[in-house]
Amino acid sequence: MENTTIDPTQIKGWGIDADPKNDPTYPMRDRMNVGEDPDNKHRPDSLQPVDTEVLRSIERPNVSAVFGTPAPPRGVSGLIRRAAFKYSENRYRHWLPLVLADRVSVVEGIVDDLAHGKLPNIWAEKGYDVEWKYNRTAFITKMAVIGLATAGVVALLSSGGKKKKKHVKKDYLSRF
């Protein structure tokens, strides 16, 4: 495969935002002085207070001036998240544990609901009614795969503990 240069003027829509009069953010950019190089040595005077645990990247010496954390890390998923933030953001050791922590958090949420006497409506939360209505073929395929996988796991687990008796063929004629 050979790399070829592309003439950008031949691309439909190229340079559509090059005219500042056609740029919807242009007036705001003038008011906010965005064109200037921001001075990152000075932090804002009023910082958001840190009253909960905030996980931060090891690339940043301080917590961001403004951050969002709806729920501080807790449980097993929190432990996984804390471990992930010990690595740089450009490593799989950072991102893959965060994906795993999201899955663990879902299970923790279901267990928490059950512990508080609330039965989670997983069918509605996963959007199966809508998928049945608009994407029926994929839904049936997905449910069939889940059913076969579950049956395979059940069969594997149920057959593992039993020892098969070895059938011994008896020779009745040898007595005579």
OpenMM code with the backbone's topology and positions (N, CA, C; nanometers):
from openmm import Vec3, app, unit

residues = "MET GLU ASN THR THR ILE ASP PRO THR GLN ILE LYS GLY TRP GLY ILE ASP ALA ASP PRO LYS ASN ASP PRO THR TYR PRO MET ARG ASP ARG MET ASN VAL GLY GLU ASP PRO ASP ASN LYS HIS ARG PRO ASP SER LEU GLN PRO VAL ASP THR GLU VAL LEU ARG SER ILE GLU ARG PRO ASN VAL SER ALA VAL PHE GLY THR PRO ALA PRO PRO ARG GLY VAL SER GLY LEU ILE ARG ARG ALA ALA PHE LYS TYR SER GLU ASN ARG TYR ARG HIS TRP LEU PRO LEU VAL LEU ALA ASP ARG VAL SER VAL VAL GLU GLY ILE VAL ASP ASP LEU ALA HIS GLY LYS LEU PRO ASN ILE TRP ALA GLU LYS GLY TYR ASP VAL GLU TRP LYS TYR ASN ARG THR ALA PHE ILE THR LYS MET ALA VAL ILE GLY LEU ALA THR ALA GLY VAL VAL ALA LEU LEU SER SER GLY GLY LYS LYS LYS LYS LYS HIS VAL LYS LYS ASP TYR LEU SER ARG PHE".split()
positions = [
    Vec3(0.0852, -0.1174, 0.0000),
    Vec3(0.0000, 0.0000, 0.0000),
    Vec3(0.0899, 0.1239, 0.0000),
    Vec3(0.0573, 0.2181, -0.0824),
    Vec3(0.1393, 0.3365, -0.0979),
    Vec3(0.0643, 0.4582, -0.0440),
    Vec3(0.1354, 0.5399, 0.0328),
    Vec3(0.0745, 0.6629, 0.0826),
    Vec3(0.0713, 0.7666, -0.0288),
    Vec3(-0.0436, 0.8261, -0.0457),
    Vec3(-0.0571, 0.9319, -0.1448),
    Vec3(-0.1054, 1.0579, -0.0750),
    Vec3(-0.0598, 1.1703, -0.1238),
    Vec3(-0.1048, 1.2956, -0.0646),
    Vec3(-0.2429, 1.3295, -0.1188),
    Vec3(-0.3217, 1.3883, -0.0340),
    Vec3(-0.4583, 1.4249, -0.0700),
    Vec3(-0.4645, 1.5766, -0.0791),
    Vec3(-0.5235, 1.6251, -0.1859),
    Vec3(-0.5436, 1.7687, -0.2007),
    Vec3(-0.6658, 1.8065, -0.1178),
    Vec3(-0.6463, 1.8816, -0.0075),
    Vec3(-0.7604, 1.9116, 0.0793),
    Vec3(-0.8674, 1.9959, 0.0120),
    Vec3(-0.8328, 2.0693, -0.0906),
    Vec3(-0.9349, 2.1509, -0.1575),
    Vec3(-1.0339, 2.0646, -0.2340),
    Vec3(-0.9999, 1.9380, -0.2576),
    Vec3(-1.0904, 1.8469, -0.3277),
    Vec3(-1.1883, 1.7782, -0.2323),
    Vec3(-1.1678, 1.7936, -0.1032),
    Vec3(-1.2549, 1.7313, -0.0026),
    Vec3(-1.3747, 1.8220, 0.0201),
    Vec3(-1.4931, 1.7661, 0.0069),
    Vec3(-1.6160, 1.8428, 0.0240),
    Vec3(-1.6251, 1.8936, 0.1683),
    Vec3(-1.6438, 2.0228, 0.1835),
    Vec3(-1.6578, 2.0826, 0.3151),
    Vec3(-1.5263, 2.1242, 0.3783),
    Vec3(-1.4136, 2.0992, 0.3123),
    Vec3(-1.2848, 2.1348, 0.3703),
    Vec3(-1.2740, 2.2857, 0.3829),
    Vec3(-1.2246, 2.3321, 0.4953),
    Vec3(-1.2029, 2.4741, 0.5176),
    Vec3(-1.3298, 2.5532, 0.5400),
    Vec3(-1.4395, 2.4843, 0.5724),
    Vec3(-1.5678, 2.5536, 0.5886),
    Vec3(-1.5645, 2.6483, 0.7084),
    Vec3(-1.4785, 2.6185, 0.8065),
    Vec3(-1.4705, 2.7044, 0.9241),
    Vec3(-1.3496, 2.7977, 0.9188),
    Vec3(-1.2871, 2.8097, 0.8030),
    Vec3(-1.1696, 2.8954, 0.7905),
    Vec3(-1.2070, 3.0436, 0.7956),
    Vec3(-1.3249, 3.0788, 0.7523),
    Vec3(-1.3681, 3.2183, 0.7541),
    Vec3(-1.4188, 3.2530, 0.8938),
    Vec3(-1.3526, 3.3467, 0.9646),
    Vec3(-1.3974, 3.3792, 1.1006),
    Vec3(-1.5384, 3.4363, 1.1058),
    Vec3(-1.5868, 3.4946, 0.9964),
    Vec3(-1.7239, 3.5466, 0.9964),
    Vec3(-1.8266, 3.4345, 0.9916),
    Vec3(-1.7838, 3.3154, 0.9495),
    Vec3(-1.8733, 3.2003, 0.9419),
    Vec3(-1.8561, 3.1074, 1.0627),
    Vec3(-1.7671, 3.1421, 1.1529),
    Vec3(-1.7375, 3.0580, 1.2698),
    Vec3(-1.8316, 3.0980, 1.3839),
    Vec3(-1.9187, 3.0070, 1.4296),
    Vec3(-2.0140, 3.0452, 1.5345),
    Vec3(-1.9473, 3.0795, 1.6678),
    Vec3(-1.8249, 3.0338, 1.6916),
    Vec3(-1.7582, 3.0660, 1.8184),
    Vec3(-1.6739, 3.1920, 1.8072),
    Vec3(-1.6704, 3.2531, 1.6917),
    Vec3(-1.5815, 3.3672, 1.6704),
    Vec3(-1.6089, 3.4837, 1.7652),
    Vec3(-1.7339, 3.5281, 1.7828),
    Vec3(-1.7551, 3.6406, 1.8757),
    Vec3(-1.7134, 3.6059, 2.0183),
    Vec3(-1.7390, 3.4826, 2.0612),
    Vec3(-1.7021, 3.4428, 2.1967),
    Vec3(-1.5503, 3.4404, 2.2113),
    Vec3(-1.4822, 3.3952, 2.1075),
    Vec3(-1.3370, 3.3909, 2.1128),
    Vec3(-1.2799, 3.5314, 2.1331),
    Vec3(-1.3409, 3.6302, 2.0697),
    Vec3(-1.2947, 3.7675, 2.0888),
    Vec3(-1.3173, 3.8142, 2.2320),
    Vec3(-1.4324, 3.7838, 2.2879),
    Vec3(-1.4629, 3.8277, 2.4244),
    Vec3(-1.3760, 3.7581, 2.5282),
    Vec3(-1.3430, 3.6292, 2.5046),
    Vec3(-1.2715, 3.5510, 2.6052),
    Vec3(-1.1195, 3.5559, 2.5874),
    Vec3(-1.0689, 3.6237, 2.4854),
    Vec3(-0.9258, 3.6303, 2.4572),
    Vec3(-0.8651, 3.4923, 2.4415),
    Vec3(-0.9345, 3.4050, 2.3709),
    Vec3(-0.8896, 3.2677, 2.3538),
    Vec3(-0.7683, 3.2603, 2.2631),
    Vec3(-0.7508, 3.3577, 2.1768),
    Vec3(-0.6385, 3.3548, 2.0850),
    Vec3(-0.5038, 3.3662, 2.1549),
    Vec3(-0.5026, 3.4199, 2.2746),
    Vec3(-0.3780, 3.4357, 2.3481),
    Vec3(-0.3342, 3.3030, 2.4086),
    Vec3(-0.2060, 3.2933, 2.4337),
    Vec3(-0.1535, 3.1738, 2.4978),
    Vec3(-0.1877, 3.1797, 2.6461),
    Vec3(-0.2642, 3.0837, 2.6969),
    Vec3(-0.3023, 3.0904, 2.8383),
    Vec3(-0.1811, 3.0676, 2.9284),
    Vec3(-0.1799, 3.1386, 3.0373),
    Vec3(-0.0710, 3.1258, 3.1341),
    Vec3(-0.1098, 3.0148, 3.2320),
    Vec3(-0.0437, 2.9015, 3.2215),
    Vec3(-0.0822, 2.7892, 3.3066),
    Vec3(-0.0098, 2.7901, 3.4408),
    Vec3(0.0704, 2.8927, 3.4660),
    Vec3(0.1416, 2.8986, 3.5934),
    Vec3(0.0533, 2.9549, 3.7050),
    Vec3(-0.0524, 3.0240, 3.6676),
    Vec3(-0.1414, 3.0819, 3.7673),
    Vec3(-0.2726, 3.0060, 3.7692),
    Vec3(-0.3053, 2.9562, 3.8859),
    Vec3(-0.4333, 2.8864, 3.9016),
    Vec3(-0.5393, 2.9865, 3.9439),
    Vec3(-0.6652, 2.9557, 3.9193),
    Vec3(-0.7729, 3.0464, 3.9615),
    Vec3(-0.7684, 3.0710, 4.1122),
    Vec3(-0.8201, 3.1869, 4.1520),
    Vec3(-0.8192, 3.2222, 4.2948),
    Vec3(-0.9092, 3.1306, 4.3760),
    Vec3(-1.0278, 3.1038, 4.3261),
    Vec3(-1.1214, 3.0195, 4.4003),
    Vec3(-1.1265, 2.8814, 4.3363),
    Vec3(-1.0694, 2.7845, 4.4021),
    Vec3(-1.0686, 2.6467, 4.3535),
    Vec3(-1.1845, 2.5696, 4.4128),
    Vec3(-1.2271, 2.4705, 4.3420),
    Vec3(-1.3325, 2.3828, 4.3927),
    Vec3(-1.2765, 2.3075, 4.5128),
    Vec3(-1.3498, 2.3053, 4.6243),
    Vec3(-1.2973, 2.2356, 4.7421),
    Vec3(-1.2930, 2.0843, 4.7202),
    Vec3(-1.1898, 2.0229, 4.7751),
    Vec3(-1.1743, 1.8776, 4.7662),
    Vec3(-1.2237, 1.8198, 4.8980),
    Vec3(-1.3509, 1.7776, 4.8991),
    Vec3(-1.4081, 1.7217, 5.0213),
    Vec3(-1.4360, 1.5726, 5.0107),
    Vec3(-1.4065, 1.5140, 4.8941),
    Vec3(-1.4155, 1.3694, 4.8762),
    Vec3(-1.2870, 1.3224, 4.8099),
    Vec3(-1.2669, 1.1937, 4.8070),
    Vec3(-1.1484, 1.1400, 4.7417),
    Vec3(-1.1607, 1.1599, 4.5904),
    Vec3(-1.0605, 1.2223, 4.5317),
    Vec3(-1.0578, 1.2465, 4.3877),
    Vec3(-0.9350, 1.1758, 4.3318),
    Vec3(-0.9585, 1.0837, 4.2401),
    Vec3(-0.8474, 1.0143, 4.1762),
    Vec3(-0.7911, 1.1044, 4.0676),
    Vec3(-0.6593, 1.1196, 4.0659),
    Vec3(-0.5980, 1.2094, 3.9683),
    Vec3(-0.4841, 1.1388, 3.8979),
    Vec3(-0.4545, 1.1884, 3.7805),
    Vec3(-0.3483, 1.1326, 3.6985),
    Vec3(-0.2124, 1.1597, 3.7615),
    Vec3(-0.1190, 1.0681, 3.7420),
    Vec3(0.0150, 1.0896, 3.7950),
    Vec3(0.0902, 1.1943, 3.7121),
    Vec3(0.0366, 1.2301, 3.5957),
    Vec3(0.0985, 1.3329, 3.5138),
    Vec3(0.0702, 1.4736, 3.5658),
    Vec3(-0.0257, 1.4872, 3.6546),
    Vec3(-0.0629, 1.6193, 3.7049),
    Vec3(-0.0241, 1.6307, 3.8519),
    Vec3(0.0469, 1.7374, 3.8865),
    Vec3(0.0886, 1.7513, 4.0269),
    Vec3(-0.0267, 1.7885, 4.1199),
    Vec3(-0.1265, 1.8590, 4.0676),
    Vec3(-0.2389, 1.9037, 4.1506),
    Vec3(-0.3696, 1.8496, 4.0955),
    Vec3(-0.4708, 1.8587, 4.1769),
    Vec3(-0.6054, 1.8277, 4.1308),
    Vec3(-0.6476, 1.9406, 4.0384),
    Vec3(-0.7247, 1.9095, 3.9358),
    Vec3(-0.7730, 2.0124, 3.8431),
    Vec3(-0.8498, 2.1193, 3.9193),
    Vec3(-0.8540, 2.2395, 3.8627),
    Vec3(-0.9242, 2.3496, 3.9291),
    Vec3(-1.0725, 2.3179, 3.9460),
    Vec3(-1.1295, 2.2532, 3.8466),
    Vec3(-1.2693, 2.2115, 3.8529),
    Vec3(-1.2734, 2.0645, 3.8142),
    Vec3(-1.3466, 1.9852, 3.8896),
    Vec3(-1.3552, 1.8424, 3.8612),
    Vec3(-1.4940, 1.7952, 3.8973),
    Vec3(-1.5287, 1.6817, 3.8474),
    Vec3(-1.6583, 1.6241, 3.8785),
    Vec3(-1.6412, 1.4843, 3.9305),
    Vec3(-1.7023, 1.4557, 4.0411),
    Vec3(-1.7009, 1.3208, 4.0945),
    Vec3(-1.8351, 1.2949, 4.1628),
    Vec3(-1.9279, 1.2336, 4.0915),
    Vec3(-2.0599, 1.2109, 4.1492),
    Vec3(-2.0561, 1.1156, 4.2673),
    Vec3(-1.9658, 1.0201, 4.2645),
    Vec3(-1.9552, 0.9252, 4.3748),
    Vec3(-1.8079, 0.8897, 4.3922),
    Vec3(-1.7562, 0.9057, 4.5121),
    Vec3(-1.6163, 0.8694, 4.5337),
    Vec3(-1.5966, 0.7189, 4.5170),
    Vec3(-1.4775, 0.6756, 4.4826),
    Vec3(-1.4537, 0.5326, 4.4629),
    Vec3(-1.4734, 0.4555, 4.5931),
    Vec3(-1.5413, 0.3409, 4.5819),
    Vec3(-1.5633, 0.2583, 4.7019),
    Vec3(-1.5732, 0.1125, 4.6606),
    Vec3(-1.5549, 0.0263, 4.7544),
    Vec3(-1.5671, -0.1170, 4.7311),
    Vec3(-1.4529, -0.1717, 4.6477),
    Vec3(-1.4766, -0.2873, 4.5880),
    Vec3(-1.3753, -0.3538, 4.5059),
    Vec3(-1.3458, -0.2699, 4.3823),
    Vec3(-1.4496, -0.2087, 4.3238),
    Vec3(-1.4264, -0.1253, 4.2054),
    Vec3(-1.3391, -0.0049, 4.2412),
    Vec3(-1.3543, 0.0488, 4.3595),
    Vec3(-1.2695, 0.1594, 4.4042),
    Vec3(-1.1246, 0.1174, 4.4204),
    Vec3(-1.1038, -0.0042, 4.4723),
    Vec3(-0.9671, -0.0551, 4.4844),
    Vec3(-0.9021, -0.0708, 4.3474),
    Vec3(-0.9798, -0.1200, 4.2516),
    Vec3(-0.9275, -0.1374, 4.1153),
    Vec3(-0.8959, -0.0008, 4.0544),
    Vec3(-0.9832, 0.0979, 4.0771),
    Vec3(-0.9594, 0.2322, 4.0233),
    Vec3(-0.8346, 0.2953, 4.0853),
    Vec3(-0.8192, 0.2812, 4.2162),
    Vec3(-0.7002, 0.3360, 4.2817),
    Vec3(-0.5731, 0.2742, 4.2255),
    Vec3(-0.5778, 0.1437, 4.2011),
    Vec3(-0.4616, 0.0758, 4.1440),
    Vec3(-0.4346, 0.1256, 4.0023),
    Vec3(-0.5389, 0.1525, 3.9250),
    Vec3(-0.5221, 0.1981, 3.7870),
    Vec3(-0.4577, 0.3361, 3.7815),
    Vec3(-0.4890, 0.4221, 3.8781),
    Vec3(-0.4353, 0.5574, 3.8761),
    Vec3(-0.2905, 0.5645, 3.9243),
    Vec3(-0.2292, 0.4520, 3.9541),
    Vec3(-0.0865, 0.4491, 3.9864),
    Vec3(-0.0019, 0.4449, 3.8593),
    Vec3(-0.0678, 0.4274, 3.7442),
    Vec3(0.0029, 0.4181, 3.6165),
    Vec3(-0.0316, 0.5367, 3.5283),
    Vec3(0.0541, 0.5621, 3.4338),
    Vec3(0.0364, 0.6721, 3.3403),
    Vec3(-0.0858, 0.6485, 3.2518),
    Vec3(-0.1430, 0.7573, 3.2043),
    Vec3(-0.2632, 0.7479, 3.1220),
    Vec3(-0.2369, 0.6897, 2.9839),
    Vec3(-0.1131, 0.6776, 2.9446),
    Vec3(-0.0847, 0.6215, 2.8133),
    Vec3(-0.0571, 0.4720, 2.8189),
    Vec3(-0.0891, 0.4088, 2.9298),
    Vec3(-0.0638, 0.2659, 2.9477),
    Vec3(-0.1952, 0.1889, 2.9558),
    Vec3(-0.1918, 0.0668, 2.9029),
    Vec3(-0.3082, -0.0211, 2.9183),
    Vec3(-0.3320, -0.0526, 3.0652),
    Vec3(-0.2250, -0.0514, 3.1436),
    Vec3(-0.2384, -0.0784, 3.2880),
    Vec3(-0.3209, 0.0288, 3.3579),
    Vec3(-0.3457, 0.1390, 3.2912),
    Vec3(-0.4321, 0.2424, 3.3468),
    Vec3(-0.5764, 0.2240, 3.2995),
    Vec3(-0.5949, 0.2034, 3.1688),
    Vec3(-0.7293, 0.2033, 3.1115),
    Vec3(-0.8032, 0.0714, 3.1263),
    Vec3(-0.7353, -0.0400, 3.1092),
    Vec3(-0.8054, -0.1693, 3.1201),
    Vec3(-0.8606, -0.1943, 3.2607),
    Vec3(-0.7863, -0.1636, 3.3669),
    Vec3(-0.8480, -0.1776, 3.4994),
    Vec3(-0.9681, -0.0849, 3.5202),
    Vec3(-0.9658, 0.0330, 3.4577),
    Vec3(-1.0814, 0.1218, 3.4709),
    Vec3(-1.2046, 0.0631, 3.4039),
    Vec3(-1.1857, -0.0032, 3.2898),
    Vec3(-1.2974, -0.0708, 3.2235),
    Vec3(-1.3474, -0.1850, 3.3120),
    Vec3(-1.2542, -0.2620, 3.3679),
    Vec3(-1.2916, -0.3710, 3.4592),
    Vec3(-1.3644, -0.3159, 3.5813),
    Vec3(-1.3174, -0.2040, 3.6345),
    Vec3(-1.3814, -0.1437, 3.7525),
    Vec3(-1.5251, -0.1025, 3.7218),
    Vec3(-1.5514, -0.0577, 3.5999),
    Vec3(-1.6894, -0.0241, 3.5621),
    Vec3(-1.7783, -0.1474, 3.5669),
    Vec3(-1.7273, -0.2601, 3.5173),
    Vec3(-1.8068, -0.3847, 3.5193),
    Vec3(-1.8286, -0.4328, 3.6624),
    Vec3(-1.7256, -0.4227, 3.7433),
    Vec3(-1.7377, -0.4639, 3.8837),
    Vec3(-1.8369, -0.3731, 3.9559),
    Vec3(-1.8364, -0.2458, 3.9222),
    Vec3(-1.9288, -0.1513, 3.9839),
    Vec3(-2.0741, -0.1861, 3.9525),
    Vec3(-2.1002, -0.2363, 3.8334),
    Vec3(-2.2360, -0.2791, 3.7974),
    Vec3(-2.2796, -0.3933, 3.8882),
    Vec3(-2.1926, -0.4915, 3.9064),
    Vec3(-2.2253, -0.6056, 3.9935),
    Vec3(-2.2441, -0.5576, 4.1367),
    Vec3(-2.1573, -0.4663, 4.1826),
    Vec3(-2.1713, -0.4122, 4.3184),
    Vec3(-2.3044, -0.3392, 4.3344),
    Vec3(-2.3475, -0.2684, 4.2312),
    Vec3(-2.4756, -0.1984, 4.2373),
    Vec3(-2.5925, -0.2944, 4.2489),
    Vec3(-2.5865, -0.4055, 4.1752),
    Vec3(-2.6930, -0.5059, 4.1832),
    Vec3(-2.6962, -0.5693, 4.3217),
    Vec3(-2.5785, -0.6024, 4.3746),
    Vec3(-2.5708, -0.6614, 4.5087),
    Vec3(-2.6215, -0.5619, 4.6127),
    Vec3(-2.5874, -0.4338, 4.5971),
    Vec3(-2.6339, -0.3308, 4.6895),
    Vec3(-2.7852, -0.3163, 4.6843),
    Vec3(-2.8417, -0.3204, 4.5634),
    Vec3(-2.9879, -0.3143, 4.5501),
    Vec3(-3.0533, -0.4321, 4.6219),
    Vec3(-3.0003, -0.5525, 4.6004),
    Vec3(-3.0568, -0.6710, 4.6646),
    Vec3(-3.0420, -0.6638, 4.8162),
    Vec3(-2.9294, -0.6088, 4.8636),
    Vec3(-2.9072, -0.5966, 5.0086),
    Vec3(-3.0071, -0.5001, 5.0723),
    Vec3(-3.0516, -0.4010, 4.9964),
    Vec3(-3.1485, -0.3054, 5.0480),
    Vec3(-3.2927, -0.3452, 5.0156),
    Vec3(-3.3132, -0.4675, 4.9702),
    Vec3(-3.4475, -0.5177, 4.9446),
    Vec3(-3.5100, -0.4675, 4.8164),
    Vec3(-3.4292, -0.4168, 4.7253),
    Vec3(-3.4818, -0.3672, 4.5988),
    Vec3(-3.4396, -0.4637, 4.4891),
    Vec3(-3.5373, -0.5107, 4.4119),
    Vec3(-3.5085, -0.6013, 4.3026),
    Vec3(-3.4834, -0.5185, 4.1765),
    Vec3(-3.3609, -0.5207, 4.1243),
    Vec3(-3.3325, -0.4381, 4.0061),
    Vec3(-3.4037, -0.4922, 3.8828),
    Vec3(-3.4523, -0.4020, 3.7999),
    Vec3(-3.5210, -0.4388, 3.6769),
    Vec3(-3.4179, -0.4390, 3.5642),
    Vec3(-3.3382, -0.5445, 3.5586),
    Vec3(-3.2281, -0.5530, 3.4633),
    Vec3(-3.2817, -0.5519, 3.3207),
    Vec3(-3.3969, -0.6129, 3.2973),
    Vec3(-3.4570, -0.6173, 3.1634),
    Vec3(-3.4777, -0.4760, 3.1093),
    Vec3(-3.5365, -0.3885, 3.1912),
    Vec3(-3.5624, -0.2515, 3.1466),
    Vec3(-3.4335, -0.1695, 3.1421),
    Vec3(-3.3447, -0.1909, 3.2397),
    Vec3(-3.2206, -0.1148, 3.2444),
    Vec3(-3.1300, -0.1456, 3.1252),
    Vec3(-3.1353, -0.2673, 3.0760),
    Vec3(-3.0558, -0.3045, 2.9589),
    Vec3(-3.1256, -0.2655, 2.8281),
    Vec3(-3.2505, -0.2204, 2.8353),
    Vec3(-3.3222, -0.1743, 2.7172),
    Vec3(-3.3687, -0.2853, 2.6257),
    Vec3(-3.4009, -0.4014, 2.6829),
    Vec3(-3.4392, -0.5152, 2.5999),
    Vec3(-3.5725, -0.4942, 2.5284),
    Vec3(-3.6661, -0.4202, 2.5892),
    Vec3(-3.7941, -0.3938, 2.5212),
    Vec3(-3.7728, -0.3156, 2.3918),
    Vec3(-3.6877, -0.2146, 2.3974),
    Vec3(-3.6605, -0.1338, 2.2792),
    Vec3(-3.5839, -0.2155, 2.1762),
    Vec3(-3.4898, -0.2965, 2.2230),
    Vec3(-3.4138, -0.3788, 2.1290),
    Vec3(-3.5049, -0.4816, 2.0619),
    Vec3(-3.6003, -0.5361, 2.1357),
    Vec3(-3.6958, -0.6305, 2.0775),
    Vec3(-3.7802, -0.5611, 1.9707),
    Vec3(-3.8157, -0.4364, 1.9957),
    Vec3(-3.9007, -0.3636, 1.9027),
    Vec3(-3.8257, -0.3208, 1.7765),
    Vec3(-3.7006, -0.2741, 1.7902),
    Vec3(-3.6308, -0.2141, 1.6769),
    Vec3(-3.5165, -0.2982, 1.6200),
    Vec3(-3.4692, -0.3973, 1.6942),
    Vec3(-3.3538, -0.4747, 1.6486),
    Vec3(-3.3737, -0.6212, 1.6868),
    Vec3(-3.4845, -0.6769, 1.6445),
    Vec3(-3.5278, -0.8087, 1.6891),
    Vec3(-3.4295, -0.9202, 1.6539),
    Vec3(-3.3745, -0.9184, 1.5330),
    Vec3(-3.2836, -1.0256, 1.4911),
    Vec3(-3.1590, -1.0308, 1.5797),
    Vec3(-3.0985, -0.9152, 1.6027),
    Vec3(-2.9798, -0.9115, 1.6877),
    Vec3(-3.0149, -0.9498, 1.8310),
    Vec3(-3.1330, -0.9104, 1.8765),
    Vec3(-3.1747, -0.9440, 2.0122),
    Vec3(-3.1900, -1.0951, 2.0281),
    Vec3(-3.2548, -1.1593, 1.9303),
    Vec3(-3.2736, -1.3047, 1.9367),
    Vec3(-3.1387, -1.3747, 1.9316),
    Vec3(-3.0491, -1.3255, 1.8468),
    Vec3(-2.9146, -1.3841, 1.8391),
    Vec3(-2.8420, -1.3697, 1.9712),
    Vec3(-2.8495, -1.2505, 2.0304),
    Vec3(-2.7825, -1.2258, 2.1583),
    Vec3(-2.8371, -1.3179, 2.2675),
    Vec3(-2.9690, -1.3300, 2.2747),
    Vec3(-3.0291, -1.4154, 2.3777),
    Vec3(-2.9942, -1.5629, 2.3549),
    Vec3(-2.9866, -1.6052, 2.2281),
    Vec3(-2.9490, -1.7441, 2.1980),
    Vec3(-2.8065, -1.7717, 2.2402),
    Vec3(-2.7169, -1.6790, 2.2133),
    Vec3(-2.5767, -1.6966, 2.2537),
    Vec3(-2.5651, -1.6998, 2.4056),
    Vec3(-2.6366, -1.6110, 2.4733),
    Vec3(-2.6336, -1.6104, 2.6203),
    Vec3(-2.6891, -1.7420, 2.6738),
    Vec3(-2.7993, -1.7903, 2.6154),
    Vec3(-2.8582, -1.9167, 2.6594),
    Vec3(-2.7655, -2.0345, 2.6371),
    Vec3(-2.7025, -2.0411, 2.5200),
    Vec3(-2.6088, -2.1508, 2.4921),
    Vec3(-2.4866, -2.1450, 2.5826),
    Vec3(-2.4356, -2.0261, 2.6057),
    Vec3(-2.3201, -2.0123, 2.6945),
    Vec3(-2.3558, -2.0540, 2.8365),
    Vec3(-2.4727, -2.0131, 2.8825),
    Vec3(-2.5179, -2.0515, 3.0170),
    Vec3(-2.5370, -2.2022, 3.0263),
    Vec3(-2.5990, -2.2625, 2.9257),
    Vec3(-2.6188, -2.4080, 2.9259),
    Vec3(-2.4845, -2.4803, 2.9234),
    Vec3(-2.3890, -2.4280, 2.8479),
    Vec3(-2.2554, -2.4885, 2.8439),
    Vec3(-2.1851, -2.4817, 2.9776),
    Vec3(-2.1952, -2.3677, 3.0441),
    Vec3(-2.1323, -2.3533, 3.1759),
    Vec3(-2.1990, -2.4455, 3.2773),
    Vec3(-2.3323, -2.4518, 3.2747),
    Vec3(-2.4045, -2.5406, 3.3670),
    Vec3(-2.3666, -2.6864, 3.3413),
    Vec3(-2.3606, -2.7264, 3.2154),
    Vec3(-2.3239, -2.8643, 3.1820),
    Vec3(-2.1813, -2.8941, 3.2249),
    Vec3(-2.0924, -2.8001, 3.2053),
    Vec3(-1.9531, -2.8193, 3.2438),
    Vec3(-1.9385, -2.8317, 3.3940),
    Vec3(-2.0079, -2.7455, 3.4671),
    Vec3(-1.9976, -2.7495, 3.6134),
    Vec3(-2.0672, -2.8713, 3.6737),
    Vec3(-2.1757, -2.9152, 3.6132),
    Vec3(-2.2486, -3.0283, 3.6698),
    Vec3(-2.1820, -3.1618, 3.6392),
    Vec3(-2.1046, -3.1694, 3.5333),
    Vec3(-2.0407, -3.2970, 3.5003),
    Vec3(-1.9020, -3.3104, 3.5611),
    Vec3(-1.8460, -3.2079, 3.6143),
    Vec3(-1.7093, -3.2105, 3.6640),
    Vec3(-1.6916, -3.2902, 3.7916),
    Vec3(-1.7901, -3.2985, 3.8788),
    Vec3(-1.7745, -3.3636, 4.0075),
    Vec3(-1.8006, -3.5125, 4.0061),
    Vec3(-1.8642, -3.5616, 3.9045),
    Vec3(-1.9011, -3.7029, 3.9009),
    Vec3(-1.7906, -3.7850, 3.8366),
    Vec3(-1.7580, -3.8950, 3.9003),
    Vec3(-1.6624, -3.9887, 3.8421),
    Vec3(-1.7403, -4.0935, 3.7646),
    Vec3(-1.6953, -4.1178, 3.6458),
    Vec3(-1.7624, -4.2186, 3.5647),
    Vec3(-1.7116, -4.3563, 3.6060),
    Vec3(-1.8081, -4.4482, 3.6254),
    Vec3(-1.7709, -4.5843, 3.6628),
    Vec3(-1.7234, -4.6586, 3.5393),
    Vec3(-1.6152, -4.7237, 3.5591),
    Vec3(-1.5589, -4.7996, 3.4485),
    Vec3(-1.6319, -4.9335, 3.4414),
    Vec3(-1.6835, -4.9636, 3.3252),
    Vec3(-1.7587, -5.0872, 3.3066),
    Vec3(-1.6597, -5.2013, 3.2861),
    Vec3(-1.6699, -5.3011, 3.3719),
    Vec3(-1.5814, -5.4177, 3.3624),
    Vec3(-1.6607, -5.5311, 3.3008),
    Vec3(-1.6088, -5.5814, 3.1916),
    Vec3(-1.6759, -5.6912, 3.1244),
    Vec3(-1.6346, -5.8212, 3.1943),
    Vec3(-1.7339, -5.8921, 3.2378),
    Vec3(-1.7050, -6.0170, 3.3095),
    Vec3(-1.7063, -6.1341, 3.2124),
    Vec3(-1.6158, -6.2196, 3.2355),
    Vec3(-1.6069, -6.3398, 3.1520),
    Vec3(-1.6655, -6.4549, 3.2325),
    Vec3(-1.7901, -6.4893, 3.2012),
    Vec3(-1.8597, -6.5941, 3.2748),
    Vec3(-1.8151, -6.7357, 3.2332),
    Vec3(-1.7564, -6.7513, 3.1195),
    Vec3(-1.7180, -6.8821, 3.0724),
    Vec3(-1.5884, -6.9305, 3.1345),
    Vec3(-1.5117, -6.8404, 3.1917),
    Vec3(-1.3830, -6.8814, 3.2483),
    Vec3(-1.4004, -6.9657, 3.3751),
    Vec3(-1.5167, -6.9669, 3.4374),
    Vec3(-1.5384, -7.0452, 3.5577),
    Vec3(-1.5488, -7.1935, 3.5258),
    Vec3(-1.5886, -7.2212, 3.4080),
    Vec3(-1.6162, -7.3613, 3.3766),
    Vec3(-1.5032, -7.4306, 3.3149),
] * unit.nanometer
topology = app.Topology()
chain = topology.addChain("A")
for resn in residues:
    res = topology.addResidue(resn, chain)
    for name in ("N", "CA", "C"):
        topology.addAtom(name, app.Element.getBySymbol(name[0]), res)
